[in-house]
Amino acid sequence: VGVDHPAYVIYTSGSTGLPKGVVVTHRGLTSLAATQRRLGAGEGSRVLQFAALGFDATVWELVMAFGSGAALVLPETDRLAGEDLAAVLREQRVTHLTLPPTVLATLPAEAAARLPDLHTLVVAGEACTPELTARWSPGRRMVNAYGPTEATVCASMSGELSPGSPPIGGPVANTRLYVLDESLGLVAPGVPGELYIAGEGLARGYGRRPALTASRFLADPYGPAGTRMYRTGDLVRWNADGQLEYLGRTDEQVKIRGFRVEPGEVASVLLRHAAVARAAVIVRPGPHDDLQLLAYVVPAAGRTLDGGELRAWSQNELPEHLVPSAVVVLDEIPRTAHGKIDERALPDPEQTGSRTRAPRTPQEELLCLLFAQVLDVPRVGPDDSFFDLGGHSLLATRLIIRIRKAFRCELAPRALFAAPSPAELAVVLGEGEGRVQVALERVPRPEVLPLSSAQRRLWFL
């Protein structure tokens, strides 16, 4: 197989509502493996495969493990966060970990000092806060990586981070980075410009979409003849240390919990519903300093719409990270004098429970309170769905942790997805699926120590 032949096709979001198939070559994978040598993985290292299949971070983790002779640790679930993630890292003695900052923030604060095997941590997928850097960088190699799917996962990487605002670094192996103005001219250090990527990691383009490929993959005026560069749409600048600092987007694309999201894509899907005449989707800060998608729709003539029902319909049409946190029905979408959507005039959704009935049991009452605290809403009724009120997988992990502490039980995160309302979850707890935690007691130390669960599993295998 030639180095310029396709190695894989991975799909990412598109502003038209149709996913774009990015065609990545074997040459790009070779450059990725060369880049990861900086991270020190090798025989004896243990790399956690955190990313779900279909997300390009999976390629990053696979190449890091198999390209260096390290072990790839496969967790039993793809919904890892919080205490559950910390337990896997500890039990599996993971040495190399790559996470979006949003997921890293769910780990307990004390976990940073209680994971002695974790000596290499890569944050990627979205902006990392100075607080996370200050907590996790001491005592280990922590780097900030950046790159779109079109550049074989990673295009730039920082040096080892220290407390402070982390840059996205400089070019990785076989990669050229340009910061250009609107005329494709190079800008001076410190001046904002759009980031363009060139080099051997560049994808061939979008499968069977030549027009879209031509609009994003341009001739490289600064590289060898016949080479191309990719227009990222990201606004950056070179700092005094020769590192890139990320400033934002030049378009509406955002990153939510590490996923690339184009609001126009979500709006185009909502317009497929027969009762929707117009739709607008925006991004606003959520109650927990994360970003959330909000949808606003206008019903077609003679039709009625229910926001909750439309959101439920969208769950069958969109992946989880593209489902709006709320859908608001309006008579008309407000616009500015220039005809653009007036985002400031769009109302905030009323994310409060219906309270169709009062809790019937103390368990239901306590669960309603815990739901409201995690979702940051005034109240939640026993029959209200956690996800209809704006909950997502990371908030679900926070809720499960609170339920475990309040009920002193072991409850799997998947229970909330099967029973998303307080009433349903109370039934699950009443049926004994939430195993009661046993208090720890001092016992005599035996001459031969018993094996842990992980060790018994290894002997069995």
Contacts in CASP RR format, 6 or more apart in sequence:
PFRMAT RR
TARGET T0000
AUTHOR 0000-0000-0000
METHOD contacts of the structure
MODEL  1
VGVDHPAYVIYTSGSTGLPKGVVVTHRGLTSLAATQRRLGAGEGSRVLQF
AALGFDATVWELVMAFGSGAALVLPETDRLAGEDLAAVLREQRVTHLTLP
PTVLATLPAEAAARLPDLHTLVVAGEACTPELTARWSPGRRMVNAYGPTE
ATVCASMSGELSPGSPPIGGPVANTRLYVLDESLGLVAPGVPGELYIAGE
GLARGYGRRPALTASRFLADPYGPAGTRMYRTGDLVRWNADGQLEYLGRT
DEQVKIRGFRVEPGEVASVLLRHAAVARAAVIVRPGPHDDLQLLAYVVPA
AGRTLDGGELRAWSQNELPEHLVPSAVVVLDEIPRTAHGKIDERALPDPE
QTGSRTRAPRTPQEELLCLLFAQVLDVPRVGPDDSFFDLGGHSLLATRLI
IRIRKAFRCELAPRALFAAPSPAELAVVLGEGEGRVQVALERVPRPEVLP
LSSAQRRLWFL
1 26 0 8 1.000
2 26 0 8 1.000
3 25 0 8 1.000
3 26 0 8 1.000
3 27 0 8 1.000
3 30 0 8 1.000
4 25 0 8 1.000
4 26 0 8 1.000
4 27 0 8 1.000
4 204 0 8 1.000
5 25 0 8 1.000
5 26 0 8 1.000
6 23 0 8 1.000
6 24 0 8 1.000
6 25 0 8 1.000
6 26 0 8 1.000
6 204 0 8 1.000
7 24 0 8 1.000
7 25 0 8 1.000
7 26 0 8 1.000
7 28 0 8 1.000
7 29 0 8 1.000
8 24 0 8 1.000
8 59 0 8 1.000
9 21 0 8 1.000
9 22 0 8 1.000
9 23 0 8 1.000
9 24 0 8 1.000
9 207 0 8 1.000
10 21 0 8 1.000
10 22 0 8 1.000
10 24 0 8 1.000
10 54 0 8 1.000
10 56 0 8 1.000
10 59 0 8 1.000
10 149 0 8 1.000
11 19 0 8 1.000
11 20 0 8 1.000
11 21 0 8 1.000
11 22 0 8 1.000
11 54 0 8 1.000
12 19 0 8 1.000
12 20 0 8 1.000
12 21 0 8 1.000
12 22 0 8 1.000
12 56 0 8 1.000
12 149 0 8 1.000
12 260 0 8 1.000
13 19 0 8 1.000
13 20 0 8 1.000
13 253 0 8 1.000
13 260 0 8 1.000
13 261 0 8 1.000
13 262 0 8 1.000
13 265 0 8 1.000
13 322 0 8 1.000
14 20 0 8 1.000
14 262 0 8 1.000
14 265 0 8 1.000
15 262 0 8 1.000
15 264 0 8 1.000
15 265 0 8 1.000
16 265 0 8 1.000
16 268 0 8 1.000
17 262 0 8 1.000
17 264 0 8 1.000
17 265 0 8 1.000
17 268 0 8 1.000
17 269 0 8 1.000
20 206 0 8 1.000
20 207 0 8 1.000
20 209 0 8 1.000
20 212 0 8 1.000
21 206 0 8 1.000
21 207 0 8 1.000
21 209 0 8 1.000
22 149 0 8 1.000
22 150 0 8 1.000
22 203 0 8 1.000
22 205 0 8 1.000
22 206 0 8 1.000
22 207 0 8 1.000
23 203 0 8 1.000
23 204 0 8 1.000
23 205 0 8 1.000
23 206 0 8 1.000
23 207 0 8 1.000
24 59 0 8 1.000
24 149 0 8 1.000
24 152 0 8 1.000
24 203 0 8 1.000
24 204 0 8 1.000
25 152 0 8 1.000
25 201 0 8 1.000
25 203 0 8 1.000
25 204 0 8 1.000
27 200 0 8 1.000
27 201 0 8 1.000
28 152 0 8 1.000
28 174 0 8 1.000
28 200 0 8 1.000
28 201 0 8 1.000
28 202 0 8 1.000
29 59 0 8 1.000
29 63 0 8 1.000
29 152 0 8 1.000
30 200 0 8 1.000
31 152 0 8 1.000
31 172 0 8 1.000
31 173 0 8 1.000
31 174 0 8 1.000
31 175 0 8 1.000
31 199 0 8 1.000
31 200 0 8 1.000
31 201 0 8 1.000
32 59 0 8 1.000
32 60 0 8 1.000
32 63 0 8 1.000
32 152 0 8 1.000
32 153 0 8 1.000
32 154 0 8 1.000
32 201 0 8 1.000
33 63 0 8 1.000
33 67 0 8 1.000
33 68 0 8 1.000
34 173 0 8 1.000
34 174 0 8 1.000
35 154 0 8 1.000
35 157 0 8 1.000
35 172 0 8 1.000
35 173 0 8 1.000
36 60 0 8 1.000
36 63 0 8 1.000
36 64 0 8 1.000
36 67 0 8 1.000
36 68 0 8 1.000
37 68 0 8 1.000
38 143 0 8 1.000
38 157 0 8 1.000
39 64 0 8 1.000
39 96 0 8 1.000
39 120 0 8 1.000
39 122 0 8 1.000
39 141 0 8 1.000
39 143 0 8 1.000
40 68 0 8 1.000
40 96 0 8 1.000
40 120 0 8 1.000
41 47 0 8 1.000
41 64 0 8 1.000
41 65 0 8 1.000
41 68 0 8 1.000
41 69 0 8 1.000
41 70 0 8 1.000
41 95 0 8 1.000
41 96 0 8 1.000
41 120 0 8 1.000
42 68 0 8 1.000
42 69 0 8 1.000
42 70 0 8 1.000
43 68 0 8 1.000
43 69 0 8 1.000
43 70 0 8 1.000
44 69 0 8 1.000
44 70 0 8 1.000
44 71 0 8 1.000
44 95 0 8 1.000
45 65 0 8 1.000
45 68 0 8 1.000
45 69 0 8 1.000
45 70 0 8 1.000
45 71 0 8 1.000
45 95 0 8 1.000
45 96 0 8 1.000
46 70 0 8 1.000
46 71 0 8 1.000
46 73 0 8 1.000
46 92 0 8 1.000
46 93 0 8 1.000
46 94 0 8 1.000
46 95 0 8 1.000
46 96 0 8 1.000
46 117 0 8 1.000
47 61 0 8 1.000
47 64 0 8 1.000
47 65 0 8 1.000
47 70 0 8 1.000
47 71 0 8 1.000
47 72 0 8 1.000
47 73 0 8 1.000
47 94 0 8 1.000
47 95 0 8 1.000
47 96 0 8 1.000
47 97 0 8 1.000
48 61 0 8 1.000
48 73 0 8 1.000
48 75 0 8 1.000
48 88 0 8 1.000
48 89 0 8 1.000
48 92 0 8 1.000
48 94 0 8 1.000
48 96 0 8 1.000
48 97 0 8 1.000
48 98 0 8 1.000
49 58 0 8 1.000
49 61 0 8 1.000
49 62 0 8 1.000
49 65 0 8 1.000
49 72 0 8 1.000
49 73 0 8 1.000
49 74 0 8 1.000
49 75 0 8 1.000
50 57 0 8 1.000
50 61 0 8 1.000
50 75 0 8 1.000
50 80 0 8 1.000
50 85 0 8 1.000
50 97 0 8 1.000
50 98 0 8 1.000
50 99 0 8 1.000
50 103 0 8 1.000
51 57 0 8 1.000
51 58 0 8 1.000
51 60 0 8 1.000
51 61 0 8 1.000
51 98 0 8 1.000
52 58 0 8 1.000
52 78 0 8 1.000
55 259 0 8 1.000
56 149 0 8 1.000
56 153 0 8 1.000
57 98 0 8 1.000
57 124 0 8 1.000
57 125 0 8 1.000
57 153 0 8 1.000
59 152 0 8 1.000
59 153 0 8 1.000
60 98 0 8 1.000
60 124 0 8 1.000
60 153 0 8 1.000
60 154 0 8 1.000
61 72 0 8 1.000
61 98 0 8 1.000
62 72 0 8 1.000
64 70 0 8 1.000
64 96 0 8 1.000
64 98 0 8 1.000
65 71 0 8 1.000
65 72 0 8 1.000
66 72 0 8 1.000
70 95 0 8 1.000
70 96 0 8 1.000
73 88 0 8 1.000
73 92 0 8 1.000
73 94 0 8 1.000
75 88 0 8 1.000
75 92 0 8 1.000
77 84 0 8 1.000
77 413 0 8 1.000
77 414 0 8 1.000
79 393 0 8 1.000
79 396 0 8 1.000
79 397 0 8 1.000
79 413 0 8 1.000
79 414 0 8 1.000
80 88 0 8 1.000
80 103 0 8 1.000
81 103 0 8 1.000
81 106 0 8 1.000
81 107 0 8 1.000
81 393 0 8 1.000
81 394 0 8 1.000
81 397 0 8 1.000
82 106 0 8 1.000
82 107 0 8 1.000
82 108 0 8 1.000
82 397 0 8 1.000
82 398 0 8 1.000
82 401 0 8 1.000
83 108 0 8 1.000
83 401 0 8 1.000
83 404 0 8 1.000
84 397 0 8 1.000
84 413 0 8 1.000
85 103 0 8 1.000
85 106 0 8 1.000
85 107 0 8 1.000
86 107 0 8 1.000
86 108 0 8 1.000
86 111 0 8 1.000
86 114 0 8 1.000
86 115 0 8 1.000
88 94 0 8 1.000
89 97 0 8 1.000
89 111 0 8 1.000
89 115 0 8 1.000
89 117 0 8 1.000
89 118 0 8 1.000
90 114 0 8 1.000
90 115 0 8 1.000
91 452 0 8 1.000
91 453 0 8 1.000
91 454 0 8 1.000
92 454 0 8 1.000
93 117 0 8 1.000
94 115 0 8 1.000
94 117 0 8 1.000
94 118 0 8 1.000
95 117 0 8 1.000
95 118 0 8 1.000
95 119 0 8 1.000
95 120 0 8 1.000
96 120 0 8 1.000
96 122 0 8 1.000
97 118 0 8 1.000
97 120 0 8 1.000
97 121 0 8 1.000
97 122 0 8 1.000
98 121 0 8 1.000
98 122 0 8 1.000
98 123 0 8 1.000
98 124 0 8 1.000
98 145 0 8 1.000
99 121 0 8 1.000
99 122 0 8 1.000
99 123 0 8 1.000
99 124 0 8 1.000
100 123 0 8 1.000
100 124 0 8 1.000
100 125 0 8 1.000
100 126 0 8 1.000
100 257 0 8 1.000
100 258 0 8 1.000
101 123 0 8 1.000
101 125 0 8 1.000
101 126 0 8 1.000
101 127 0 8 1.000
101 128 0 8 1.000
101 129 0 8 1.000
101 132 0 8 1.000
102 126 0 8 1.000
102 257 0 8 1.000
102 258 0 8 1.000
102 290 0 8 1.000
102 394 0 8 1.000
103 257 0 8 1.000
103 394 0 8 1.000
104 121 0 8 1.000
104 123 0 8 1.000
104 128 0 8 1.000
104 132 0 8 1.000
104 136 0 8 1.000
105 129 0 8 1.000
105 132 0 8 1.000
106 394 0 8 1.000
106 397 0 8 1.000
106 398 0 8 1.000
109 135 0 8 1.000
112 135 0 8 1.000
112 136 0 8 1.000
112 138 0 8 1.000
118 140 0 8 1.000
119 139 0 8 1.000
119 140 0 8 1.000
119 141 0 8 1.000
120 140 0 8 1.000
120 141 0 8 1.000
120 142 0 8 1.000
120 143 0 8 1.000
121 136 0 8 1.000
121 140 0 8 1.000
121 141 0 8 1.000
121 142 0 8 1.000
121 143 0 8 1.000
122 142 0 8 1.000
122 143 0 8 1.000
122 144 0 8 1.000
122 145 0 8 1.000
123 132 0 8 1.000
123 142 0 8 1.000
123 143 0 8 1.000
123 144 0 8 1.000
123 145 0 8 1.000
123 166 0 8 1.000
124 144 0 8 1.000
124 145 0 8 1.000
124 146 0 8 1.000
124 147 0 8 1.000
124 154 0 8 1.000
125 145 0 8 1.000
125 146 0 8 1.000
125 147 0 8 1.000
125 255 0 8 1.000
125 258 0 8 1.000
126 255 0 8 1.000
126 256 0 8 1.000
126 257 0 8 1.000
126 258 0 8 1.000
127 246 0 8 1.000
127 255 0 8 1.000
128 144 0 8 1.000
128 166 0 8 1.000
130 163 0 8 1.000
130 164 0 8 1.000
130 165 0 8 1.000
130 166 0 8 1.000
133 142 0 8 1.000
133 161 0 8 1.000
133 162 0 8 1.000
133 163 0 8 1.000
133 164 0 8 1.000
133 165 0 8 1.000
133 166 0 8 1.000
134 163 0 8 1.000
134 164 0 8 1.000
136 142 0 8 1.000
137 160 0 8 1.000
137 161 0 8 1.000
137 162 0 8 1.000
137 163 0 8 1.000
138 163 0 8 1.000
141 160 0 8 1.000
142 160 0 8 1.000
142 161 0 8 1.000
143 157 0 8 1.000
143 158 0 8 1.000
143 159 0 8 1.000
143 160 0 8 1.000
143 161 0 8 1.000
144 157 0 8 1.000
144 158 0 8 1.000
144 161 0 8 1.000
144 166 0 8 1.000
144 167 0 8 1.000
144 168 0 8 1.000
144 169 0 8 1.000
145 154 0 8 1.000
145 156 0 8 1.000
145 157 0 8 1.000
145 158 0 8 1.000
145 168 0 8 1.000
146 154 0 8 1.000
146 155 0 8 1.000
146 156 0 8 1.000
146 157 0 8 1.000
146 168 0 8 1.000
146 169 0 8 1.000
146 244 0 8 1.000
146 246 0 8 1.000
147 153 0 8 1.000
147 154 0 8 1.000
147 155 0 8 1.000
147 156 0 8 1.000
147 197 0 8 1.000
147 232 0 8 1.000
148 155 0 8 1.000
148 197 0 8 1.000
148 230 0 8 1.000
148 232 0 8 1.000
148 260 0 8 1.000
149 203 0 8 1.000
149 260 0 8 1.000
150 197 0 8 1.000
150 202 0 8 1.000
150 203 0 8 1.000
150 205 0 8 1.000
150 216 0 8 1.000
150 217 0 8 1.000
150 230 0 8 1.000
151 175 0 8 1.000
151 197 0 8 1.000
151 201 0 8 1.000
151 202 0 8 1.000
151 203 0 8 1.000
151 230 0 8 1.000
152 201 0 8 1.000
152 202 0 8 1.000
152 203 0 8 1.000
154 172 0 8 1.000
155 171 0 8 1.000
155 172 0 8 1.000
155 175 0 8 1.000
155 177 0 8 1.000
155 197 0 8 1.000
155 201 0 8 1.000
156 168 0 8 1.000
156 169 0 8 1.000
156 170 0 8 1.000
156 171 0 8 1.000
156 172 0 8 1.000
156 175 0 8 1.000
156 177 0 8 1.000
156 244 0 8 1.000
157 168 0 8 1.000
157 169 0 8 1.000
157 170 0 8 1.000
157 172 0 8 1.000
158 166 0 8 1.000
158 167 0 8 1.000
158 168 0 8 1.000
158 169 0 8 1.000
158 170 0 8 1.000
158 243 0 8 1.000
159 169 0 8 1.000
165 245 0 8 1.000
167 239 0 8 1.000
167 241 0 8 1.000
167 243 0 8 1.000
167 244 0 8 1.000
167 245 0 8 1.000
167 246 0 8 1.000
168 236 0 8 1.000
168 243 0 8 1.000
168 244 0 8 1.000
168 245 0 8 1.000
168 246 0 8 1.000
169 243 0 8 1.000
169 244 0 8 1.000
170 177 0 8 1.000
170 242 0 8 1.000
170 243 0 8 1.000
170 244 0 8 1.000
171 177 0 8 1.000
174 199 0 8 1.000
174 200 0 8 1.000
174 201 0 8 1.000
175 197 0 8 1.000
175 198 0 8 1.000
175 199 0 8 1.000
175 200 0 8 1.000
175 201 0 8 1.000
176 197 0 8 1.000
176 198 0 8 1.000
176 199 0 8 1.000
176 220 0 8 1.000
176 222 0 8 1.000
176 223 0 8 1.000
176 229 0 8 1.000
177 195 0 8 1.000
177 196 0 8 1.000
177 197 0 8 1.000
177 198 0 8 1.000
177 244 0 8 1.000
178 186 0 8 1.000
178 195 0 8 1.000
178 196 0 8 1.000
178 197 0 8 1.000
178 198 0 8 1.000
178 222 0 8 1.000
178 229 0 8 1.000
179 186 0 8 1.000
179 187 0 8 1.000
179 191 0 8 1.000
179 193 0 8 1.000
179 194 0 8 1.000
179 195 0 8 1.000
179 196 0 8 1.000
179 236 0 8 1.000
179 237 0 8 1.000
179 238 0 8 1.000
179 244 0 8 1.000
180 186 0 8 1.000
180 187 0 8 1.000
180 193 0 8 1.000
180 194 0 8 1.000
180 196 0 8 1.000
181 187 0 8 1.000
181 193 0 8 1.000
181 194 0 8 1.000
184 218 0 8 1.000
184 221 0 8 1.000
186 222 0 8 1.000
187 193 0 8 1.000
187 237 0 8 1.000
189 237 0 8 1.000
189 238 0 8 1.000
189 239 0 8 1.000
189 240 0 8 1.000
189 242 0 8 1.000
190 237 0 8 1.000
190 238 0 8 1.000
190 239 0 8 1.000
190 240 0 8 1.000
191 237 0 8 1.000
192 235 0 8 1.000
192 236 0 8 1.000
192 237 0 8 1.000
192 247 0 8 1.000
193 235 0 8 1.000
193 236 0 8 1.000
193 237 0 8 1.000
194 231 0 8 1.000
194 232 0 8 1.000
194 233 0 8 1.000
194 234 0 8 1.000
194 235 0 8 1.000
194 236 0 8 1.000
194 250 0 8 1.000
195 232 0 8 1.000
195 233 0 8 1.000
195 234 0 8 1.000
195 235 0 8 1.000
195 236 0 8 1.000
195 244 0 8 1.000
196 218 0 8 1.000
196 229 0 8 1.000
196 230 0 8 1.000
196 231 0 8 1.000
196 232 0 8 1.000
197 229 0 8 1.000
197 230 0 8 1.000
197 232 0 8 1.000
198 220 0 8 1.000
198 222 0 8 1.000
198 223 0 8 1.000
198 227 0 8 1.000
198 228 0 8 1.000
198 229 0 8 1.000
198 230 0 8 1.000
199 227 0 8 1.000
202 217 0 8 1.000
202 228 0 8 1.000
202 229 0 8 1.000
202 230 0 8 1.000
203 230 0 8 1.000
205 213 0 8 1.000
205 216 0 8 1.000
205 217 0 8 1.000
206 212 0 8 1.000
206 213 0 8 1.000
206 216 0 8 1.000
207 213 0 8 1.000
216 230 0 8 1.000
216 231 0 8 1.000
217 228 0 8 1.000
217 229 0 8 1.000
217 230 0 8 1.000
217 231 0 8 1.000
218 228 0 8 1.000
218 229 0 8 1.000
218 230 0 8 1.000
218 231 0 8 1.000
219 226 0 8 1.000
219 227 0 8 1.000
219 228 0 8 1.000
219 229 0 8 1.000
220 226 0 8 1.000
220 227 0 8 1.000
220 228 0 8 1.000
220 229 0 8 1.000
222 229 0 8 1.000
233 249 0 8 1.000
233 250 0 8 1.000
233 251 0 8 1.000
233 253 0 8 1.000
234 246 0 8 1.000
234 248 0 8 1.000
234 249 0 8 1.000
234 250 0 8 1.000
235 246 0 8 1.000
235 247 0 8 1.000
235 248 0 8 1.000
235 249 0 8 1.000
235 250 0 8 1.000
236 244 0 8 1.000
236 245 0 8 1.000
236 246 0 8 1.000
236 247 0 8 1.000
237 244 0 8 1.000
237 245 0 8 1.000
237 247 0 8 1.000
238 244 0 8 1.000
238 245 0 8 1.000
239 245 0 8 1.000
252 262 0 8 1.000
252 263 0 8 1.000
252 264 0 8 1.000
252 283 0 8 1.000
253 260 0 8 1.000
253 261 0 8 1.000
253 262 0 8 1.000
254 261 0 8 1.000
254 263 0 8 1.000
254 283 0 8 1.000
254 291 0 8 1.000
255 261 0 8 1.000
256 283 0 8 1.000
256 290 0 8 1.000
256 291 0 8 1.000
256 292 0 8 1.000
256 293 0 8 1.000
256 321 0 8 1.000
257 290 0 8 1.000
257 321 0 8 1.000
257 392 0 8 1.000
257 393 0 8 1.000
257 394 0 8 1.000
259 321 0 8 1.000
259 322 0 8 1.000
261 283 0 8 1.000
261 293 0 8 1.000
261 321 0 8 1.000
261 322 0 8 1.000
263 281 0 8 1.000
263 282 0 8 1.000
263 283 0 8 1.000
263 293 0 8 1.000
264 281 0 8 1.000
265 322 0 8 1.000
266 281 0 8 1.000
266 293 0 8 1.000
266 295 0 8 1.000
266 314 0 8 1.000
266 318 0 8 1.000
266 322 0 8 1.000
266 324 0 8 1.000
267 279 0 8 1.000
267 280 0 8 1.000
267 281 0 8 1.000
267 295 0 8 1.000
268 279 0 8 1.000
269 314 0 8 1.000
269 317 0 8 1.000
269 318 0 8 1.000
269 322 0 8 1.000
270 276 0 8 1.000
270 279 0 8 1.000
270 281 0 8 1.000
270 295 0 8 1.000
270 297 0 8 1.000
270 310 0 8 1.000
270 314 0 8 1.000
270 327 0 8 1.000
271 278 0 8 1.000
271 279 0 8 1.000
272 317 0 8 1.000
273 310 0 8 1.000
273 313 0 8 1.000
274 300 0 8 1.000
274 303 0 8 1.000
275 299 0 8 1.000
275 300 0 8 1.000
275 303 0 8 1.000
275 304 0 8 1.000
275 305 0 8 1.000
275 310 0 8 1.000
276 297 0 8 1.000
276 298 0 8 1.000
276 299 0 8 1.000
276 300 0 8 1.000
276 305 0 8 1.000
276 310 0 8 1.000
277 297 0 8 1.000
277 298 0 8 1.000
277 299 0 8 1.000
277 300 0 8 1.000
277 301 0 8 1.000
278 297 0 8 1.000
278 298 0 8 1.000
278 333 0 8 1.000
279 295 0 8 1.000
279 296 0 8 1.000
279 297 0 8 1.000
279 298 0 8 1.000
280 295 0 8 1.000
280 296 0 8 1.000
280 297 0 8 1.000
280 333 0 8 1.000
280 341 0 8 1.000
280 346 0 8 1.000
281 293 0 8 1.000
281 294 0 8 1.000
281 295 0 8 1.000
281 296 0 8 1.000
281 324 0 8 1.000
282 293 0 8 1.000
282 294 0 8 1.000
282 296 0 8 1.000
282 341 0 8 1.000
282 343 0 8 1.000
282 346 0 8 1.000
283 291 0 8 1.000
283 292 0 8 1.000
283 293 0 8 1.000
283 294 0 8 1.000
284 291 0 8 1.000
284 292 0 8 1.000
284 294 0 8 1.000
284 348 0 8 1.000
285 291 0 8 1.000
285 292 0 8 1.000
286 292 0 8 1.000
286 325 0 8 1.000
287 375 0 8 1.000
287 376 0 8 1.000
287 377 0 8 1.000
288 376 0 8 1.000
288 395 0 8 1.000
290 394 0 8 1.000
292 325 0 8 1.000
292 326 0 8 1.000
292 390 0 8 1.000
293 322 0 8 1.000
293 323 0 8 1.000
293 324 0 8 1.000
293 325 0 8 1.000
294 324 0 8 1.000
294 325 0 8 1.000
294 326 0 8 1.000
294 328 0 8 1.000
294 346 0 8 1.000
294 348 0 8 1.000
294 349 0 8 1.000
295 310 0 8 1.000
295 311 0 8 1.000
295 314 0 8 1.000
295 324 0 8 1.000
295 326 0 8 1.000
295 327 0 8 1.000
295 328 0 8 1.000
296 327 0 8 1.000
296 328 0 8 1.000
296 330 0 8 1.000
296 333 0 8 1.000
296 346 0 8 1.000
297 305 0 8 1.000
297 307 0 8 1.000
297 310 0 8 1.000
297 327 0 8 1.000
297 328 0 8 1.000
297 329 0 8 1.000
297 330 0 8 1.000
298 329 0 8 1.000
298 330 0 8 1.000
298 331 0 8 1.000
298 332 0 8 1.000
298 333 0 8 1.000
299 305 0 8 1.000
299 329 0 8 1.000
305 329 0 8 1.000
306 329 0 8 1.000
307 326 0 8 1.000
307 327 0 8 1.000
307 328 0 8 1.000
307 329 0 8 1.000
308 327 0 8 1.000
308 388 0 8 1.000
310 327 0 8 1.000
310 329 0 8 1.000
311 323 0 8 1.000
311 324 0 8 1.000
311 326 0 8 1.000
311 327 0 8 1.000
311 388 0 8 1.000
312 388 0 8 1.000
314 323 0 8 1.000
314 324 0 8 1.000
314 327 0 8 1.000
315 323 0 8 1.000
320 392 0 8 1.000
320 393 0 8 1.000
321 392 0 8 1.000
325 349 0 8 1.000
325 351 0 8 1.000
325 390 0 8 1.000
325 391 0 8 1.000
325 392 0 8 1.000
326 349 0 8 1.000
326 351 0 8 1.000
326 390 0 8 1.000
327 349 0 8 1.000
328 346 0 8 1.000
328 347 0 8 1.000
328 349 0 8 1.000
330 347 0 8 1.000
333 341 0 8 1.000
333 346 0 8 1.000
334 341 0 8 1.000
334 342 0 8 1.000
334 345 0 8 1.000
334 346 0 8 1.000
335 341 0 8 1.000
335 342 0 8 1.000
336 342 0 8 1.000
351 375 0 8 1.000
351 377 0 8 1.000
351 389 0 8 1.000
351 390 0 8 1.000
352 377 0 8 1.000
352 378 0 8 1.000
352 379 0 8 1.000
352 380 0 8 1.000
352 389 0 8 1.000
353 377 0 8 1.000
353 379 0 8 1.000
353 380 0 8 1.000
353 381 0 8 1.000
353 384 0 8 1.000
353 389 0 8 1.000
354 381 0 8 1.000
354 383 0 8 1.000
354 384 0 8 1.000
355 379 0 8 1.000
355 381 0 8 1.000
356 381 0 8 1.000
356 383 0 8 1.000
357 381 0 8 1.000
357 382 0 8 1.000
357 383 0 8 1.000
358 382 0 8 1.000
359 365 0 8 1.000
359 368 0 8 1.000
359 381 0 8 1.000
359 382 0 8 1.000
359 422 0 8 1.000
360 382 0 8 1.000
360 423 0 8 1.000
361 426 0 8 1.000
363 407 0 8 1.000
363 426 0 8 1.000
363 429 0 8 1.000
363 430 0 8 1.000
364 382 0 8 1.000
364 422 0 8 1.000
364 423 0 8 1.000
364 426 0 8 1.000
366 406 0 8 1.000
366 407 0 8 1.000
367 382 0 8 1.000
367 403 0 8 1.000
367 422 0 8 1.000
367 425 0 8 1.000
367 426 0 8 1.000
368 379 0 8 1.000
368 380 0 8 1.000
368 381 0 8 1.000
368 382 0 8 1.000
368 422 0 8 1.000
369 380 0 8 1.000
370 399 0 8 1.000
370 402 0 8 1.000
370 403 0 8 1.000
370 406 0 8 1.000
371 380 0 8 1.000
371 381 0 8 1.000
371 384 0 8 1.000
371 386 0 8 1.000
371 389 0 8 1.000
371 399 0 8 1.000
371 422 0 8 1.000
372 378 0 8 1.000
372 379 0 8 1.000
372 380 0 8 1.000
373 402 0 8 1.000
374 395 0 8 1.000
374 398 0 8 1.000
374 399 0 8 1.000
374 402 0 8 1.000
375 386 0 8 1.000
375 389 0 8 1.000
375 390 0 8 1.000
375 391 0 8 1.000
375 395 0 8 1.000
377 389 0 8 1.000
380 389 0 8 1.000
380 422 0 8 1.000
381 421 0 8 1.000
381 422 0 8 1.000
382 421 0 8 1.000
382 422 0 8 1.000
382 423 0 8 1.000
382 426 0 8 1.000
383 421 0 8 1.000
383 422 0 8 1.000
383 423 0 8 1.000
384 421 0 8 1.000
384 422 0 8 1.000
385 420 0 8 1.000
385 421 0 8 1.000
386 395 0 8 1.000
386 396 0 8 1.000
386 399 0 8 1.000
386 416 0 8 1.000
386 420 0 8 1.000
386 421 0 8 1.000
387 420 0 8 1.000
388 420 0 8 1.000
396 413 0 8 1.000
396 416 0 8 1.000
396 417 0 8 1.000
397 413 0 8 1.000
399 416 0 8 1.000
400 411 0 8 1.000
400 412 0 8 1.000
400 413 0 8 1.000
400 415 0 8 1.000
400 416 0 8 1.000
403 409 0 8 1.000
403 411 0 8 1.000
403 425 0 8 1.000
404 410 0 8 1.000
404 411 0 8 1.000
404 437 0 8 1.000
407 429 0 8 1.000
407 434 0 8 1.000
408 436 0 8 1.000
408 437 0 8 1.000
409 429 0 8 1.000
409 434 0 8 1.000
409 435 0 8 1.000
409 436 0 8 1.000
409 437 0 8 1.000
410 434 0 8 1.000
410 435 0 8 1.000
410 436 0 8 1.000
410 437 0 8 1.000
411 428 0 8 1.000
411 429 0 8 1.000
411 433 0 8 1.000
411 434 0 8 1.000
415 425 0 8 1.000
415 428 0 8 1.000
415 433 0 8 1.000
415 434 0 8 1.000
416 425 0 8 1.000
418 428 0 8 1.000
419 425 0 8 1.000
419 427 0 8 1.000
419 428 0 8 1.000
428 434 0 8 1.000
451 459 0 8 1.000
END
